[in-house]
Amino acid sequence: MSMSMGMPMGAMSMGAGVPSLFYLQKMYWAVVGSAIGAATLANVLNHAVAQHRLHDSSLTPAKPKSLFFSTYATVTATTREVSYATLHPLTIRRHTIHFPPLGPVLIILANLIVVLVLCFYKLETTDPWKWEDVGYRTGFIAISQLPLIFLLAGRQNIIGFLAGTSYARLNWFHRWIARTLWLTATIHMGFWFRNWGRYDYITYQLRNDALTQRGFAAWCILTFIVLASLAPIRRLSYEVFVLQHLVTFVGFIVAVWLHVPSEVKVWVWIPIGLLVFDRAARYAWGAYANLSIFHSTSTPRHSLWTHSASFTPLPGNVTRVTIDKPGVSWQPGQHVFLTCHSIVPLQSHPFTIASLPEDNKIEFFVRAENGGTRRFFRYASKNDRVLGAGETTPTACNQIVFIEGPYGTMRPLRQFDSVVLLAGGMGATFSIPLLRDIVSAWKMDSTDNIQQRSRRTGRLAATKRLRFVWVIKSRSQLSLFETQLQSALADVDECRRTRPDFDKEIDVSIYITCDEKLDPDTTVSPAQQPLSEGLTAPEPSYSDKKMVTEKEKVSIRSVSTESGSASSTPAATGKCSVPGGGCCCTTQIEDEDEVTTCACTCAGAAPIQQRNVAPATREEESKEITSNPAVIHLTAISRRPHPRTIIRNVLEKAEGESAVVVCGPRGLADDVRRSVVSLSDERAVHKGTGAQGIYLHVENFGW
């Protein structure tokens, strides 16, 4: 990207012992290739560890038992502590700045250091006669970064496949490598301007030299791309961002192509080839997924297209989109890009799949924000004849839709001894399928006979404990996943009944942080009062373990015992806010067994039917839980969770590596990250104490 690259100079000498420009480009890709190779090796080892655990017949399959696996676990724990660490958010005038975790930041800093070293290695930047050499070299280093930017950008991602990482996570690296490219190009242009400035020649070059004009145009377009990709601007309108990004990309590539000499045009051809590959792979897979000729189960009414979807309006401006008999398979936690031209023309939006493949349907829960998601809700509301009539059966208002995907990668959770799932709001669309998948594996392991288990040569899940925490603002949101939660709890109870030696444990807590119906003077028994006016204990034989006011804690602490009881806990005063007459509790719970009362009155709160239950002592509770290892908990709490306490309680029982998965607001994700780092350090996993490691997965579309 030099301002005057008129002749071949890739192999030119810039002094004794100074590497050639071509050699430095190769050195950059040697470093990048080594990093990708290390990530690939780690991915392969992780797959080997997962398979080893599922085929381990011991009582603690997730615990390393050999020197190799112990060493790998120690190295992994040390790396995770550094990688997961993050700074506390910074609040400036009601604006909160969230910082990315340290691991990705270190990778970007390492890339920046490598680039700067290659730009200035053995060059004297204070010598005016060397400024031209710096201009040439920084141009060559800048152009060599283009392929990496495109490798990180594609949805059909080669690096993601090798490293076992989702394209959505790599997109963050894509943006920061692009910013490094912009910095390199700016240095390149700056040294040429500095060289010309000695002779007052800058204006003349910009007006008369075509090569300079093309290079300056490329820099201006790149600057616009970098500024437009900043989060505050990017989030103004997803559709506008995608459109302008494609247009400016074409302009940038054209300007760079016209600017650089023929000897380095290969660095432009490679990104173009990667883009063509990504598009061709996406279109080919999209044709297979959406054309009915490839699927025998396609709907008869649509002879050409495979998928049609129903749109149902739900409380909280949420649209349920359901595709029956889809033409693709997927893993829990993955997402697809959904297109419905009849409602939102020429737009494609990513939505997490909230169902499992065995449901034989793809289900999305889409909250109406701006643009396409709001149009989905308006369409569903307009075409739902029973909206507002108190019925829940949706009207069939099917539309042809197209899907692209599925996308998304994470380590299979079935390999971990204990799993903690934390979801905030609509983050449950990601977490609940993961919960259901583990419970499904438990059920299959329990119901299969000995012959079937022996044919599998292993178990389906090594997980023993499953902890699910969902933070919502209102009880109305519970209705979104009422059926799924009931089904999961019922499946675990069935496993306990069919297998007396069933040793799995599931604990579900729902934190309601803001609900106008909460009343501090009423109590409710969850065995009779549904949490979402419909979410009840799966089996009537469940017993109520703990009962305080609903304002404070609506609890279904159900253990599998013949006789049940409940206990009350003392209340203290906490903090809360009351916006618009509602009750929003902001105090965090350090321990769910020691809850404090939120001292505010919820205006207009309707009384709730109550049933008094005799309290049980702490000794009786512990006795019941100890004698019945198949513990099923379902708790609804009016307060905000304390992630550190929740995770620690699970880790204290863990007999192998644990997994923590969070999907929700940035604040929740930051709290979980810091909690995992702190607990890992507290347990001194990296120092060989014998404590087991913690795998963390934070699900979001970029940091």
N, C-alpha and C positions, 0 to 999 in steps of 0.2 A: 504494500500500500504506500509505496514511496511517491513523493511528489515529482521525482524526476528519474524514474526507473526506465531509462530508454534502452539500456543495453544489458546483456546477461551479466549478472554479478553475484549469483548465488555461490560461486566457487572462488570469488575474488579474495585476495589477501588484504587484511586490514592491519598487518604488522606481524612481526615475528611472534610465533606462539599463540596468535589469536585464531580461534577456530573459524571455519568458513560458515557462511550463513546456512547452507544446506545441512551441515553437521549439527548446528544448534537446533534446527527444526527437528532433526531426528532425535536429538537428546530430549527435547520436550516430550515427544511421543513415547520415548523409552520410559520416562517417568510416569506418564499417564497410563501406559500399558501395564507397568508394574503394579500400579494402584488397582487397576481393574482385575489383574491376575490375583492379587491378594484377596479382593472381595469375592472373586469366584471360588478360590480355595476355601474361604470361610463358609460360603454357601454350600459347597459340596460336603464339608465336614458337618455342618448343621443337619443336612439331610441324612448323613450316616448316623449321627447321634439320635435323630428321631426314629429311624428304623431299628436301631439297637434297642431303644427303650420299649418300642412296641412288641419286640420279640423277646424281651427279658421276662422270664417267668417268676422272678423273685417278687417279694412283697414291696420292694422299693425300686421300681424300674427307672425312675427319673433321677436316681442318685448314682453318681459315677463310682465305679467299683474297680477300675484299673488305673495304673499310673498314667497312661495316655489320656484317658478321659478326665482324670482328676487335674492333670496339668492344663488340659484344654479349658476346663471349667474355671480354673484360677486365672488364666490369661484372659478369658472372656469376661469374667467378673471385673477385673482391673480395667479393661477397655471400656466396659459399660459405665463404670462409675465416672470416668472422664467424659465419655460421649454423652451421657444423659444429663449432666450438670447444666443448669441454666440460671441466669440471674433473675432476681425479682423484677416484676414489671415496673416500669417507671410511669407515673401519672403526672401529666402536666395539663392543668386547666381542663379537667374532665376528659382529656385524651390519654388513653393508656397505651404505652409502647411495650409490646411483648418481645422478648429476646429469644432467638433460636437457641437450641441446645449446643453445648460446646463442641461435640463431635463434628457435626457438619461445618461449624465455623472454623475448626482447625483444618479441615480438608480444604476449604476455600482459601484460608491463609497460606497453607502449604503450596497450593497452586499459584497464588500471587507471588510468593517468595521465589518459586522456580522461574516464573515468567520474568520477574525483575532481575534475577541473577543472570538469566540468559540474555536479557536486553543490554546489560552494562558490563558483563564479564570482560575484563582486560581492556576496557575502553576508558579513556580519560575524558570525563564529561566537562572538565573545566578548560580544556584546550579547544579554542575556537576552530582549530583545523580538524578536530575529531567530531564536530557536531554533525557533519554530513554522514560520517560512518555510523553514528548513533541513530540517525534518521533511517538509514538503510536497514540496520539490524532490527530495530523495533518494528519496521514494516514487515519484515520477514517473520518475526515472532508473532506479530498480530494475525497475519493471514493463516498461520499454522494452527491457530485456536478455533477456526471456523468449524472444522469437522466435529470437534468435541461438543460444541454448542448444539449442533444438530443431532448428535448421538444421544444427547440428554433430553432432547425435546420430543422425540417421537413417541406415540402411544405403543406402537409395536417396537419396543425398546430392546436393542441388543444388549446394552449394559445392564438393563433391568433383568433380562433373562439370565445373564451370567451371574450377576450378584444377588439375585433373588430379591429385588427391590422393585416397588411399584413405580410406574412412570410418574405418578403424581408426586412422589417424594423426590424423584430425580429432577422434576421441573424446578424445584428450588435451586438446585445446583445449576441448572440451565440458565436461570436468570443471573446468578452471581458470576458465572463464567463469562456471560455476555458483558457484564459490567467490568470484568477484568480486561476483556477485549477492548472495551471502550477506553479504559485507562491506557492501555498499550497504544492504541491508535492516537490518543491525545498526545502522549509523549512523542510518538512518531511525528505527528504534525507540528508539535511544539518545537522540536529541535530543527526541523526544516525552516519554520518561521524565524527561529532564533538565528539561524545561519543567514537567511535572507535579510533579516532585520539590520544586520551590520551595514548593509548597502542600501537600506530603504527600498527593498525590492519586493516586499510582500504583496502590496497592492498591484504591482505590475504583473506578478505571477498569477494572481487570482483573476485578473482581467484578460490576460492574453495566453496563458499556458493551459491547453486542454487537459493535460494530465493532472495538473494542480486542481483544476476545476472539478474533475471527476472525483479526485480524492477528497476534496473538501465537501462535495455533495454526499459522498459515502459517510463521512464523519457526521454531517448534520443529520442524516437519516438515522444513523446509529444512535446519536444523542436523543432524538425523538423517541426511538424504540425503548431506550433505557428509561427515560422519564415516564413514558406511558405505561411501563410495566411496574411502576411503583404501586404498592398495595392500595393506598388511598385512591389513586386514580383508576387502577385496574378494577376495583370493586364498584365503581360508579355504575358501570353497565357491562356485564359480561359479554353481551352480544356485540356491542360496539368495539370492545377491546379485541375480540377475536377477529372481527372484520378488518380493523385498521392494522392489526399485527400482520395479517397475511399480505395486505397491500404494501405496507412499508418494508416487509421482508423482501418482496420482489424488487422493489426499488433499490434496496441496499445491495442485493446480489448483483443487479445490473450495473450499478455504479462501481462496485468493487471489480467486477469482471472487466470493465472498460479501463480501470485505473492500473491494475497490476500487469506486469510483463508476462509474456507467455510461459516463461520458465517456472512460474509459481501458480499458474492457472489451475493446476491439478488440485490445489487446496480449495478452489471454488467448485470444481467438478465433484469432488467427494461429497460436500453438503447437498448438492443438487441430487446426486445419486441416492443419498440417504433419505432425502425428502420423497423421491419417487418410490423408493422401496417401501417407506412407511405408508404412503397413500395407496400403493398397489396392494399391499398386504391387507390394509383396512378395507378397501373396496372388495377384494376377493372374499375376505371373511364375512363382510357385510352381505354380499350376494348369497353366500351359502346360508347364513343365518336367517335371511329375510325372504328368500324365494321359496315358494311352497313346493317346487319340483324336487327339492332336496329333502323334504320332510313328509312322511306319509300321514302325520297326525295334524296336518294343517286344517284350518276351518274350511268346510266345504263351500261356504258362501263366497270366499275369496279365493279364486282360482290361481291368482298370481302371487299374492303376498301371504306370508306365513302367519303374521301376528296381527291380532286386533285386541284392543284394550278397552276395559270399562273404566269410567271415571266416576268416583263416588265422593261427595263432599262429606267431611267429618268435622267435629268440633275443633276450634282453634285454627280455622282457615287452612285446614289440611285436606289434601286430595289423596284418596287411595286409588292408585292406578294398578289394575290387575290384568295380566296377560296369561290366559289359560293355554296349557300345552305348548310351552315355548320351544323354539327350535335350537336352543343352546343349553349347555350345562354350565354349572358354576360352582364355586366354593363359597362357604359362608364368609361374609365380610367383603365380597367383591361388589363392584358396581358396573353399570352399563351406561352408555349414552343413549338417551331416548329421543326420538324424533317423531312428531305428529304434525304433518304438514297441514292437516285440515283445521287444527286449532292454533298452532304456532308455526307458521310457514318458515322454512329454511333455517331452522334453529335446532340445535342438538344440546341437551343438557345432561350432565352426569347425575345419576341417582343410585343410591345404595340399594341393593336387593335385600328386602326384609323377609324373604321366605327361603325355604330350603328346597333343593331339587326334588326331594321325595314328596313335597306338596304338589308337584306337577303344575306349578304356576309361578310366575314372577310377580311379586307384589312390591310396590313402592308406596311410601308415605311421603308426600311432597308438601312442604309448608309453602303457602303463598307469600312470596316476597315481592319482587318486582319483575316485570317482563313476562317471560314465558310461564313461570310457575303461577303467577296470578291469573293468567289466561286459563290455565288448566282448572283452577278453582272456580272461576266464573262459568266456564263451560259446564263443569260438574254440577254446580248449583242451579244453573238454568235448566238443565235437562233432568234433574232429579225431581220427579213428581211428588215424592213423599218428604221432601225437605221441610222440616218444621212440623211434620205431622206426628212426631213421636215414634216413628217406625225406623227400623234399621236396615230393612231390605232395600238395596239400591235398585234404581231403574236401569235397565240395560240401555246404555248409550255408548255402544262400542264404536271405536274409530280405528282405522288402520294405523299402525305404528311401526317404526323401524328401530331396531336396536343394534348397537355396536359394542362389542365386548364379549365376554366380561373382562374387566381389568381389576387390578389390585392384587398384591402379594404380601403375605405375612407367614411367619413360621406356624405350622399346624399346632393348635393349642392342645390337641389330644396327647401330645408327648410330655406335657408338664404334670408334675405331681399336684400342684394347686394353681388355680386360675382365678384371678380377680378381674371382673369386668365392671368398669365405671362408665356410665353414660350420662350426658347432660342433655335434656330436652330431646330433640330429634336424633341425637346420637344413638338412641336405642335401636334405630333401624340397622345400625352396624353391629351392636353388641348382642341383641337378642338372638339373631341367627347363630352366633357363636355359642351362646348358652344352649340353644336347642340342639346344636350339632353334638356337643359333648354328652348331653342327656340322651340323645339318640344312640350314641355309641355305647353308653352304659346299658341302655335297654337291650340292644342287640347282643352285647356280651352276656347279659343276664338270662335272656330268653333262649339263646342258641343252646342246643344240646351239646354234649361232650364231643360227638362225632363232628359236628359243624365247627366247633372251636379248634379241634385238632387239624382239620383241613386248612384252616386259616394260618396255622403255624404262628400264632401270636394273638395279641389282644387288639381291640379297636381303639382303646383309650387307656392311657396310664394315669389319667387324672383321678384323684381321690376327693378333692374338695373344690367346690365351685361357689364363688362369691359374686353376686350380681348387685350392683348399686345403681339406681336410676334417680336422677335429680330432675324434678319437674316443678313448674310453677303452679299448676292447678290439677285437681283430681280428674278433671275432664280428659286430660291427656292419657290417663290410665286405660281408657276405652280402646286406644289404638292397638294395644298389645295384650288386651285382656285374655283373648283366646289362647295366644301363644304361651303366656305365663301359666295359665291354668293347665294347659296340656303338658308342659314340662314338669310341673309339680306332680301331676297325676301319674306321669310316666315313672318318676322316681319312686313314688309310693307303690306303684305296681311292682317295680323291681324289688323293693323291700319285702313285699308279700310273697313273691314267687321264689326269692332266694334268701333264706334266713341269714346267710353269711355275707349279704350285701353290705359293703363297708364304705359306700360313697356318701358324701355330704353336700347339700346344696343350701345356700342361704341367700335369700332375695330381700333387699331393702329398697323401699321407695321413699325418697325424701320430697315432701311437698313444701316448697319454700314460700308460696304465695297463693292463698285460696280464700276467697271471700266467704266460703261456707264453713270455715273452721270456727269453732266456738269453744272458748276455754272452759265453759261450764258444763259440757256434755261429754259423755264417754260412749264408746261403742264397742260392741263385741264383733270382731271381724267374721266370726262364724255365722252371724246373722246379717250384718250390715256390709254390703259390697263397697269396696274402696272407690271404685269409679262408678258407683251405682250399677254394679254388675260384676265386679271382680271379687270373687269370694274364695274361700278355702276350697281346694279341689275335692276334698273328701270330708263328709260330715264327721268322720271319726277323729279328725284332727282336734287337738286340744289347744286352748288358748294359754299361752305361756306368760304373757305379760300385758298389763292393761293400765294405762294412764289416760288422761284426757286427750280427746282427739286433737284439740288445739296443740297439744304437746306431742302425742305419739299414738297413732292408731296401729296397734301391733297384732300381727299374727305370728307369734313365735311358736310354731307348731312342731311338736315332737311326736314321733310314732310310739305312743304309749296307750294303754287301755284307758287310763283315767287321766284327765288333764286338770290343770289349775292355772291360775294367773297370779301374778304378784304386782304390787304397786311399788312405786319408787317415790322418794321425796322430791319435791319440786323447789327450785330456786328461781330467781328472777334473771332473765336474759334480755337482750336487745332485739328490737324489731322496728319495722316501719309500717305505716298504714297509709299507702297511697290510694286515694280515691275511695276510702272506706274499706278497702280490702286489708288483709293481714299478710304481711311479707316478713317472714322470719329470716334474719341474717346471721344469727349466732351459730357457730359451728359446734357440733357435738363431738366432744373428745371421746366419749364412751357411750354407746347406745344403751347400756344398762344403767347409766347415771345421767338422765336427761334433765335439762332445766326448762322451766316454763318461760314462754315468750310473753312478756308483760304488756299486752296490748289487747284492746277489745275490738273485735271485728264487727263493724257496723252492719246491721241487717243480716247477720248470720242466722240461718234457719236451724232450729233445734233438730237434733238427730236422735233417732230411736236408740235407746241404750239398754244394755243388759249387764247387771252386776255379776262379777265372777269372783269367787273366793280366792284370795291371794295364796301363793305358795312361797315357801321360804327358799332362799338361795341354795341351801343344802339340798332341798328336794329337786330343784331345777338341775343342779349339777349331777345328782344321782340319776335322774331320768336320761339326761344326755349321755352320760357315761355308759349306762346299760343298754342304750339303743344307738349304735353308731350311725345308723341311717337317719340322720337328722335333717328335717326339712323346715326351713325358716321362711316366713314371708312377713316382712315388716313394713309398715308405712309410717313415716316420721315427719312431723312438721318442723323441719330444721335443715340446715345445710350440713353435709357430711364433712368429716375430718379425714381426708384420704390416708394420712400417715397412720392413724389408729386402726383404720379398717385393714390396711395392708399388713400392718404388724401382726394383728390378731391372726391372720391367715398364715403368715410366715412362721409364727411360733409353733404351728402344728405341722408345717411342711416337712416331708421326708425326702425331698428331692428338689430339683429346680422348679421355681414357680414362674408364672407369667402374669403380668399386669397389663391390661388393655384399657385404654381410655379413648372415648370419642365424645366431644362436646365443646363447650366454650373454651377459649384460650386460657382463661383463668384457671379452670379445672385442670386442663392439661398441664399447665405450669406447676400447680400444686402437686399433682401426681408425680411429675418428673423429679421435683425436689424431694418428695417423700421417698421415692425409690432410691435415689442417690444416698440420702441420709441413712436409710435403713440398711442398705448394702454396706456402707462404711461402718455403721454401728455393729453389724454382724461380723465385720472383718472377714468377708468371704475370701478376699484377695490375699489374706495373710495365713490361709490354711487352717482356719479355726474349725472346719468341718461343716459350717453353715452352708446352705445351698444358695445358688445364684438366683438372680431375678432378671427375667427377660421383660422388657418394656416395649409396647407398641402403642404409639400415639397416632390415631387416624385423623388426618385432616388433609385438605388440598393445599399443600404448601404451608410454610411457616410464616 
